[in-house]
């Protein structure tokens, strides 16, 4: 789902309001802690305490690719 929102100034901060349906669809709930990660042109929100999806994906690919080598290292 894509929506357009305006960035608003609130005190010394900036705010982007999100509709309840958008928050719910993403699996978030009111009062949840979130981790905010930014890079040029992007802001990502993830539930706090959850592993970083990019790190989890990398770890999964790495483990699959080197499964045999890792098993040999474990047996040494």
Biopython code that builds the backbone (N, CA, C, O; Angstrom):
import numpy as np
from Bio.PDB.StructureBuilder import StructureBuilder

atoms = [
    (1, "UNK", "N", (0.836, -1.171, 0.000)),
    (1, "UNK", "CA", (0.000, 0.000, 0.000)),
    (1, "UNK", "C", (0.885, 1.239, 0.000)),
    (1, "UNK", "O", (1.864, 1.299, 0.743)),
    (2, "UNK", "N", (0.562, 2.195, -0.797)),
    (2, "UNK", "CA", (1.307, 3.456, -0.831)),
    (2, "UNK", "C", (0.387, 4.601, -0.437)),
    (2, "UNK", "O", (-0.760, 4.675, -0.879)),
    (3, "UNK", "N", (0.897, 5.479, 0.389)),
    (3, "UNK", "CA", (0.160, 6.675, 0.779)),
    (3, "UNK", "C", (1.110, 7.860, 0.697)),
    (3, "UNK", "O", (2.329, 7.691, 0.749)),
    (4, "UNK", "N", (0.564, 9.035, 0.570)),
    (4, "UNK", "CA", (1.372, 10.256, 0.566)),
    (4, "UNK", "C", (1.012, 11.036, 1.828)),
    (4, "UNK", "O", (-0.163, 11.260, 2.119)),
    (5, "UNK", "N", (2.026, 11.440, 2.562)),
    (5, "UNK", "CA", (1.840, 12.219, 3.775)),
    (5, "UNK", "C", (2.799, 13.396, 3.758)),
    (5, "UNK", "O", (3.867, 13.329, 3.148)),
    (6, "UNK", "N", (2.419, 14.461, 4.423)),
    (6, "UNK", "CA", (3.253, 15.650, 4.537)),
    (6, "UNK", "C", (4.044, 15.574, 5.839)),
    (6, "UNK", "O", (3.514, 15.154, 6.868)),
    (7, "UNK", "N", (5.299, 15.974, 5.795)),
    (7, "UNK", "CA", (6.110, 16.056, 7.005)),
    (7, "UNK", "C", (5.771, 17.378, 7.681)),
    (7, "UNK", "O", (5.822, 18.440, 7.061)),
    (8, "UNK", "N", (5.423, 17.292, 8.968)),
    (8, "UNK", "CA", (5.020, 18.484, 9.710)),
    (8, "UNK", "C", (5.982, 18.747, 10.856)),
    (8, "UNK", "O", (6.550, 17.824, 11.439)),
    (9, "UNK", "N", (6.151, 20.019, 11.162)),
    (9, "UNK", "CA", (6.990, 20.413, 12.294)),
    (9, "UNK", "C", (6.150, 20.378, 13.569)),
    (9, "UNK", "O", (5.057, 20.943, 13.628)),
    (10, "UNK", "N", (6.683, 19.705, 14.584)),
    (10, "UNK", "CA", (6.033, 19.640, 15.893)),
    (10, "UNK", "C", (7.111, 19.969, 16.915)),
    (10, "UNK", "O", (7.959, 19.128, 17.214)),
    (11, "UNK", "N", (7.087, 21.178, 17.452)),
    (11, "UNK", "CA", (8.156, 21.624, 18.342)),
    (11, "UNK", "C", (9.458, 21.676, 17.562)),
    (11, "UNK", "O", (9.540, 22.307, 16.509)),
    (12, "UNK", "N", (10.482, 21.001, 18.094)),
    (12, "UNK", "CA", (11.774, 20.934, 17.391)),
    (12, "UNK", "C", (11.921, 19.656, 16.581)),
    (12, "UNK", "O", (13.009, 19.343, 16.098)),
    (13, "UNK", "N", (10.827, 18.918, 16.434)),
    (13, "UNK", "CA", (10.866, 17.641, 15.715)),
    (13, "UNK", "C", (10.037, 17.720, 14.444)),
    (13, "UNK", "O", (9.319, 18.692, 14.204)),
    (14, "UNK", "N", (10.153, 16.672, 13.637)),
    (14, "UNK", "CA", (9.320, 16.515, 12.455)),
    (14, "UNK", "C", (8.429, 15.303, 12.681)),
    (14, "UNK", "O", (8.838, 14.340, 13.330)),
    (15, "UNK", "N", (7.201, 15.348, 12.142)),
    (15, "UNK", "CA", (6.262, 14.257, 12.356)),
    (15, "UNK", "C", (5.617, 13.861, 11.043)),
    (15, "UNK", "O", (5.299, 14.709, 10.209)),
    (16, "UNK", "N", (5.429, 12.563, 10.870)),
    (16, "UNK", "CA", (4.664, 12.024, 9.757)),
    (16, "UNK", "C", (3.562, 11.174, 10.379)),
    (16, "UNK", "O", (3.847, 10.173, 11.037)),
    (17, "UNK", "N", (2.312, 11.562, 10.178)),
    (17, "UNK", "CA", (1.214, 10.777, 10.737)),
    (17, "UNK", "C", (0.939, 9.585, 9.821)),
    (17, "UNK", "O", (1.057, 9.677, 8.599)),
    (18, "UNK", "N", (0.568, 8.463, 10.445)),
    (18, "UNK", "CA", (0.255, 7.254, 9.691)),
    (18, "UNK", "C", (-1.159, 6.810, 10.024)),
    (18, "UNK", "O", (-1.537, 6.796, 11.195)),
    (19, "UNK", "N", (-1.950, 6.448, 9.021)),
    (19, "UNK", "CA", (-3.307, 5.979, 9.287)),
    (19, "UNK", "C", (-3.286, 4.657, 10.061)),
    (19, "UNK", "O", (-2.372, 3.853, 9.881)),
    (20, "UNK", "N", (-4.284, 4.427, 10.917)),
    (20, "UNK", "CA", (-4.344, 3.183, 11.689)),
    (20, "UNK", "C", (-4.283, 1.931, 10.821)),
    (20, "UNK", "O", (-3.652, 0.948, 11.209)),
    (21, "UNK", "N", (-4.929, 1.947, 9.648)),
    (21, "UNK", "CA", (-4.900, 0.775, 8.764)),
    (21, "UNK", "C", (-3.486, 0.461, 8.290)),
    (21, "UNK", "O", (-3.115, -0.707, 8.175)),
    (22, "UNK", "N", (-2.698, 1.492, 8.014)),
    (22, "UNK", "CA", (-1.316, 1.302, 7.572)),
    (22, "UNK", "C", (-0.492, 0.684, 8.695)),
    (22, "UNK", "O", (0.294, -0.235, 8.463)),
    (23, "UNK", "N", (-0.674, 1.187, 9.904)),
    (23, "UNK", "CA", (0.071, 0.661, 11.050)),
    (23, "UNK", "C", (-0.309, -0.792, 11.299)),
    (23, "UNK", "O", (0.560, -1.635, 11.519)),
    (24, "UNK", "N", (-1.594, -1.083, 11.266)),
    (24, "UNK", "CA", (-2.084, -2.441, 11.503)),
    (24, "UNK", "C", (-1.606, -3.404, 10.421)),
    (24, "UNK", "O", (-1.162, -4.511, 10.729)),
    (25, "UNK", "N", (-1.692, -2.997, 9.164)),
    (25, "UNK", "CA", (-1.259, -3.847, 8.044)),
    (25, "UNK", "C", (0.212, -4.218, 8.165)),
    (25, "UNK", "O", (0.611, -5.317, 7.779)),
    (26, "UNK", "N", (1.022, -3.305, 8.702)),
    (26, "UNK", "CA", (2.454, -3.557, 8.856)),
    (26, "UNK", "C", (2.767, -4.406, 10.090)),
    (26, "UNK", "O", (3.918, -4.785, 10.308)),
    (27, "UNK", "N", (1.736, -4.706, 10.901)),
    (27, "UNK", "CA", (1.950, -5.539, 12.079)),
    (27, "UNK", "C", (2.326, -4.764, 13.333)),
    (27, "UNK", "O", (2.744, -5.355, 14.328)),
    (28, "UNK", "N", (2.182, -3.456, 13.290)),
    (28, "UNK", "CA", (2.483, -2.629, 14.448)),
    (28, "UNK", "C", (1.211, -2.397, 15.261)),
    (28, "UNK", "O", (0.101, -2.510, 14.742)),
    (29, "UNK", "N", (1.388, -2.075, 16.532)),
    (29, "UNK", "CA", (0.258, -1.760, 17.399)),
    (29, "UNK", "C", (0.580, -0.489, 18.167)),
    (29, "UNK", "O", (1.745, -0.172, 18.411)),
    (30, "UNK", "N", (-0.461, 0.228, 18.542)),
    (30, "UNK", "CA", (-0.276, 1.456, 19.312)),
    (30, "UNK", "C", (0.489, 1.142, 20.596)),
    (30, "UNK", "O", (0.186, 0.173, 21.292)),
    (31, "UNK", "N", (1.481, 1.974, 20.897)),
    (31, "UNK", "CA", (2.279, 1.809, 22.105)),
    (31, "UNK", "C", (3.515, 0.939, 21.924)),
    (31, "UNK", "O", (4.346, 0.859, 22.829)),
    (32, "UNK", "N", (3.656, 0.275, 20.757)),
    (32, "UNK", "CA", (4.831, -0.560, 20.497)),
    (32, "UNK", "C", (6.083, 0.281, 20.382)),
    (32, "UNK", "O", (6.036, 1.411, 19.897)),
    (33, "UNK", "N", (7.204, -0.265, 20.827)),
    (33, "UNK", "CA", (8.494, 0.371, 20.585)),
    (33, "UNK", "C", (8.964, -0.025, 19.194)),
    (33, "UNK", "O", (8.813, -1.176, 18.783)),
    (34, "UNK", "N", (9.535, 0.934, 18.471)),
    (34, "UNK", "CA", (10.044, 0.658, 17.126)),
    (34, "UNK", "C", (11.490, 1.107, 17.011)),
    (34, "UNK", "O", (11.936, 2.011, 17.717)),
    (35, "UNK", "N", (12.200, 0.470, 16.120)),
    (35, "UNK", "CA", (13.567, 0.862, 15.779)),
    (35, "UNK", "C", (13.476, 1.611, 14.456)),
    (35, "UNK", "O", (12.889, 1.111, 13.496)),
    (36, "UNK", "N", (14.050, 2.797, 14.405)),
    (36, "UNK", "CA", (14.044, 3.610, 13.191)),
    (36, "UNK", "C", (15.443, 3.609, 12.616)),
    (36, "UNK", "O", (16.403, 4.007, 13.275)),
    (37, "UNK", "N", (15.547, 3.156, 11.378)),
    (37, "UNK", "CA", (16.830, 3.116, 10.677)),
    (37, "UNK", "C", (16.715, 4.006, 9.453)),
    (37, "UNK", "O", (15.734, 3.932, 8.715)),
    (38, "UNK", "N", (17.720, 4.850, 9.237)),
    (38, "UNK", "CA", (17.658, 5.728, 8.069)),
    (38, "UNK", "C", (18.920, 5.604, 7.228)),
    (38, "UNK", "O", (20.005, 5.302, 7.725)),
    (39, "UNK", "N", (18.738, 5.844, 5.961)),
    (39, "UNK", "CA", (19.822, 5.936, 4.994)),
    (39, "UNK", "C", (19.325, 6.910, 3.936)),
    (39, "UNK", "O", (18.128, 7.195, 3.898)),
    (40, "UNK", "N", (20.178, 7.424, 3.090)),
    (40, "UNK", "CA", (19.734, 8.446, 2.135)),
    (40, "UNK", "C", (18.482, 8.017, 1.353)),
    (40, "UNK", "O", (18.488, 7.000, 0.659)),
    (41, "UNK", "N", (17.427, 8.801, 1.478)),
    (41, "UNK", "CA", (16.199, 8.557, 0.743)),
    (41, "UNK", "C", (15.268, 7.518, 1.346)),
    (41, "UNK", "O", (14.225, 7.233, 0.758)),
    (42, "UNK", "N", (15.604, 6.938, 2.501)),
    (42, "UNK", "CA", (14.779, 5.877, 3.088)),
    (42, "UNK", "C", (14.724, 5.988, 4.606)),
    (42, "UNK", "O", (15.691, 6.395, 5.249)),
    (43, "UNK", "N", (13.587, 5.622, 5.159)),
    (43, "UNK", "CA", (13.438, 5.463, 6.608)),
    (43, "UNK", "C", (12.727, 4.126, 6.805)),
    (43, "UNK", "O", (11.663, 3.899, 6.228)),
    (44, "UNK", "N", (13.300, 3.253, 7.604)),
    (44, "UNK", "CA", (12.708, 1.950, 7.885)),
    (44, "UNK", "C", (12.257, 1.893, 9.334)),
    (44, "UNK", "O", (12.946, 2.389, 10.226)),
    (45, "UNK", "N", (11.099, 1.288, 9.567)),
    (45, "UNK", "CA", (10.584, 1.060, 10.915)),
    (45, "UNK", "C", (10.510, -0.444, 11.139)),
    (45, "UNK", "O", (9.967, -1.174, 10.310)),
    (46, "UNK", "N", (11.047, -0.899, 12.240)),
    (46, "UNK", "CA", (10.981, -2.306, 12.613)),
    (46, "UNK", "C", (10.581, -2.400, 14.075)),
    (46, "UNK", "O", (10.928, -1.528, 14.872)),
    (47, "UNK", "N", (9.847, -3.459, 14.434)),
    (47, "UNK", "CA", (9.527, -3.630, 15.850)),
    (47, "UNK", "C", (10.809, -3.756, 16.668)),
    (47, "UNK", "O", (11.741, -4.446, 16.255)),
    (48, "UNK", "N", (10.863, -3.100, 17.817)),
    (48, "UNK", "CA", (12.039, -3.203, 18.681)),
    (48, "UNK", "C", (12.154, -4.639, 19.179)),
    (48, "UNK", "O", (11.151, -5.300, 19.448)),
    (49, "UNK", "N", (13.385, -5.105, 19.296)),
    (49, "UNK", "CA", (13.616, -6.460, 19.778)),
    (49, "UNK", "C", (13.584, -7.505, 18.689)),
    (49, "UNK", "O", (13.881, -8.672, 18.945)),
    (50, "UNK", "N", (13.228, -7.109, 17.471)),
    (50, "UNK", "CA", (13.207, -8.044, 16.350)),
    (50, "UNK", "C", (14.555, -7.972, 15.634)),
    (50, "UNK", "O", (15.158, -6.902, 15.559)),
    (51, "UNK", "N", (15.031, -9.101, 15.109)),
    (51, "UNK", "CA", (16.297, -9.053, 14.386)),
    (51, "UNK", "C", (16.173, -8.209, 13.114)),
    (51, "UNK", "O", (15.106, -8.135, 12.505)),
    (52, "UNK", "N", (17.250, -7.595, 12.740)),
    (52, "UNK", "CA", (17.303, -6.808, 11.507)),
    (52, "UNK", "C", (17.078, -7.749, 10.331)),
    (52, "UNK", "O", (17.820, -8.718, 10.165)),
    (53, "UNK", "N", (16.054, -7.474, 9.505)),
    (53, "UNK", "CA", (15.712, -8.360, 8.395)),
    (53, "UNK", "C", (16.865, -8.520, 7.415)),
    (53, "UNK", "O", (17.105, -9.620, 6.918)),
    (54, "UNK", "N", (17.583, -7.437, 7.130)),
    (54, "UNK", "CA", (18.707, -7.546, 6.185)),
    (54, "UNK", "C", (19.796, -8.440, 6.749)),
    (54, "UNK", "O", (20.395, -9.228, 6.016)),
    (55, "UNK", "N", (20.060, -8.327, 8.050)),
    (55, "UNK", "CA", (21.062, -9.177, 8.673)),
    (55, "UNK", "C", (20.597, -10.631, 8.686)),
    (55, "UNK", "O", (21.384, -11.539, 8.416)),
    (56, "UNK", "N", (19.326, -10.850, 8.998)),
    (56, "UNK", "CA", (18.788, -12.211, 9.004)),
    (56, "UNK", "C", (18.851, -12.828, 7.609)),
    (56, "UNK", "O", (19.201, -13.999, 7.469)),
    (57, "UNK", "N", (18.515, -12.052, 6.573)),
    (57, "UNK", "CA", (18.592, -12.558, 5.194)),
    (57, "UNK", "C", (20.027, -12.885, 4.813)),
    (57, "UNK", "O", (20.292, -13.924, 4.208)),
    (58, "UNK", "N", (20.963, -11.991, 5.170)),
    (58, "UNK", "CA", (22.374, -12.235, 4.862)),
    (58, "UNK", "C", (22.857, -13.502, 5.567)),
    (58, "UNK", "O", (23.529, -14.339, 4.965)),
    (59, "UNK", "N", (22.509, -13.635, 6.845)),
    (59, "UNK", "CA", (22.938, -14.803, 7.617)),
    (59, "UNK", "C", (22.387, -16.081, 7.015)),
    (59, "UNK", "O", (23.090, -17.089, 6.945)),
    (60, "UNK", "N", (21.152, -16.050, 6.585)),
    (60, "UNK", "CA", (20.536, -17.226, 5.966)),
    (60, "UNK", "C", (21.253, -17.609, 4.667)),
    (60, "UNK", "O", (21.554, -18.782, 4.447)),
    (61, "UNK", "N", (21.523, -16.630, 3.817)),
    (61, "UNK", "CA", (22.236, -16.905, 2.555)),
    (61, "UNK", "C", (23.649, -17.404, 2.821)),
    (61, "UNK", "O", (24.114, -18.335, 2.164)),
    (62, "UNK", "N", (24.338, -16.786, 3.788)),
    (62, "UNK", "CA", (25.704, -17.173, 4.123)),
    (62, "UNK", "C", (25.742, -18.616, 4.623)),
    (62, "UNK", "O", (26.568, -19.419, 4.189)),
    (63, "UNK", "N", (24.825, -18.927, 5.548)),
    (63, "UNK", "CA", (24.787, -20.273, 6.121)),
    (63, "UNK", "C", (24.495, -21.312, 5.049)),
    (63, "UNK", "O", (25.119, -22.373, 5.023)),
    (64, "UNK", "N", (23.554, -21.014, 4.170)),
    (64, "UNK", "CA", (23.218, -21.959, 3.101)),
    (64, "UNK", "C", (24.411, -22.155, 2.163)),
    (64, "UNK", "O", (24.732, -23.283, 1.789)),
    (65, "UNK", "N", (25.051, -21.078, 1.794)),
    (65, "UNK", "CA", (26.182, -21.161, 0.860)),
    (65, "UNK", "C", (27.365, -21.917, 1.459)),
    (65, "UNK", "O", (28.025, -22.682, 0.755)),
    (66, "UNK", "N", (27.642, -21.716, 2.744)),
    (66, "UNK", "CA", (28.832, -22.296, 3.366)),
    (66, "UNK", "C", (28.502, -23.409, 4.361)),
    (66, "UNK", "O", (29.314, -23.725, 5.230)),
    (67, "UNK", "N", (27.311, -24.006, 4.236)),
    (67, "UNK", "CA", (26.878, -25.046, 5.181)),
    (67, "UNK", "C", (27.913, -26.166, 5.307)),
    (67, "UNK", "O", (28.253, -26.564, 6.422)),
    (68, "UNK", "N", (28.413, -26.676, 4.192)),
    (68, "UNK", "CA", (29.366, -27.784, 4.206)),
    (68, "UNK", "C", (30.664, -27.351, 4.901)),
    (68, "UNK", "O", (31.184, -28.074, 5.750)),
    (69, "UNK", "N", (31.180, -26.179, 4.543)),
    (69, "UNK", "CA", (32.426, -25.681, 5.149)),
    (69, "UNK", "C", (32.253, -25.449, 6.650)),
    (69, "UNK", "O", (33.142, -25.765, 7.441)),
    (70, "UNK", "N", (31.107, -24.896, 7.032)),
    (70, "UNK", "CA", (30.851, -24.660, 8.456)),
    (70, "UNK", "C", (30.772, -25.968, 9.239)),
    (70, "UNK", "O", (31.232, -26.045, 10.378)),
    (71, "UNK", "N", (30.184, -27.000, 8.621)),
    (71, "UNK", "CA", (30.099, -28.309, 9.267)),
    (71, "UNK", "C", (31.500, -28.900, 9.451)),
    (71, "UNK", "O", (31.806, -29.479, 10.493)),
    (72, "UNK", "N", (32.340, -28.748, 8.433)),
    (72, "UNK", "CA", (33.727, -29.266, 8.549)),
    (72, "UNK", "C", (34.496, -28.519, 9.650)),
    (72, "UNK", "O", (35.266, -29.132, 10.390)),
    (73, "UNK", "N", (34.293, -27.220, 9.759)),
    (73, "UNK", "CA", (34.951, -26.456, 10.813)),
    (73, "UNK", "C", (34.473, -26.906, 12.200)),
    (73, "UNK", "O", (35.261, -26.998, 13.141)),
    (74, "UNK", "N", (33.184, -27.180, 12.307)),
    (74, "UNK", "CA", (32.637, -27.607, 13.591)),
    (74, "UNK", "C", (33.189, -28.970, 14.015)),
    (74, "UNK", "O", (33.338, -29.244, 15.206)),
    (75, "UNK", "N", (33.492, -29.824, 13.026)),
    (75, "UNK", "CA", (34.015, -31.166, 13.327)),
    (75, "UNK", "C", (35.517, -31.159, 13.638)),
    (75, "UNK", "O", (36.044, -32.141, 14.162)),
    (76, "UNK", "N", (36.205, -30.062, 13.319)),
    (76, "UNK", "CA", (37.658, -30.022, 13.524)),
    (76, "UNK", "C", (38.008, -29.831, 14.978)),
    (76, "UNK", "O", (39.188, -29.775, 15.327)),
]
sb = StructureBuilder()
sb.init_structure("model")
sb.init_model(0)
sb.init_chain("A")
sb.init_seg("    ")
for serial, (resi, resn, name, xyz) in enumerate(atoms, 1):
    if name == "N":
        sb.init_residue(resn, " ", resi, " ")
    sb.init_atom(name, np.array(xyz, "f"), 0.0, 1.0, " ", f" {name:<3s}", serial, name[0])
structure = sb.get_structure()
